[in-house]
Amino acid sequence: MYKITPRQLKNANALNVVIKPSKNKNKKIDVYNLQGVKLASIGALGYKDYSIYFAENGLAFANERRRLYQIRHANDRNKKGTAGYYADKILW
């Protein structure tokens, strides 16, 4: 099971959503609105995210991985309400 970090909780709070470990065996986090309606499942298990890169390799490496993630996901990370949006704002 994926362990949600304080940074991710803070990011979710800023978006006015609630996050919990995913019930989907292939995802890291489920995102819910404040009424408890599921909005998305984000973060594929088996892939690293900003928090993991930061813990394993430090700030500079994590920031570079974030930059590359943002380039790869330029088409979906800014569409508010999508799984890509929540992954970008919460995991990265």
LINQUI-V513970 format. One record per residue. RES is the residue in three letters. BURIAL is I if it has 24 or more other C-alpha atoms within 12 Angstrom, else O. D_LAST is the distance of its C-alpha to the last C-alpha in whole Angstrom. Layout:
# LINQUI-V513970
RES|BURIAL|D_LAST + RES|BURIAL|D_LAST
This chain:
# LINQUI-V513970
MET|O|19 + TYR|I|15 + LYS|O|15 + ILE|I|13 + THR|I|12 + PRO|O|13 + ARG|O|10 + GLN|I|9 + LEU|I|12 + LYS|O|12 + ASN|I|9 + ALA|I|11 + ASN|O|15 + ALA|O|14 + LEU|O|14 + ASN|O|17 + VAL|I|16 + VAL|I|16 + ILE|I|15 + LYS|I|17 + PRO|I|17 + SER|I|17 + LYS|O|21 + ASN|O|20 + LYS|O|21 + ASN|O|18 + LYS|I|15 + LYS|I|13 + ILE|I|13 + ASP|I|15 + VAL|I|15 + TYR|I|18 + ASN|O|19 + LEU|O|22 + GLN|O|25 + GLY|O|23 + VAL|O|23 + LYS|O|20 + LEU|I|18 + ALA|I|16 + SER|I|15 + ILE|I|11 + GLY|I|10 + ALA|O|13 + LEU|O|15 + GLY|O|16 + TYR|O|12 + LYS|I|10 + ASP|I|6 + TYR|I|5 + SER|I|8 + ILE|I|10 + TYR|O|10 + PHE|O|11 + ALA|O|13 + GLU|O|15 + ASN|O|15 + GLY|O|14 + LEU|O|13 + ALA|O|14 + PHE|O|13 + ALA|O|9 + ASN|O|9 + GLU|O|11 + ARG|I|9 + ARG|I|6 + ARG|O|9 + LEU|O|11 + TYR|I|8 + GLN|I|9 + ILE|O|12 + ARG|O|13 + HIS|O|11 + ALA|O|13 + ASN|O|15 + ASP|O|14 + ARG|I|10 + ASN|O|13 + LYS|O|15 + LYS|O|15 + GLY|I|16 + THR|O|15 + ALA|I|13 + GLY|I|11 + TYR|I|10 + TYR|I|9 + ALA|I|7 + ASP|I|5 + LYS|I|6 + ILE|I|6 + LEU|I|4 + TRP|I|0
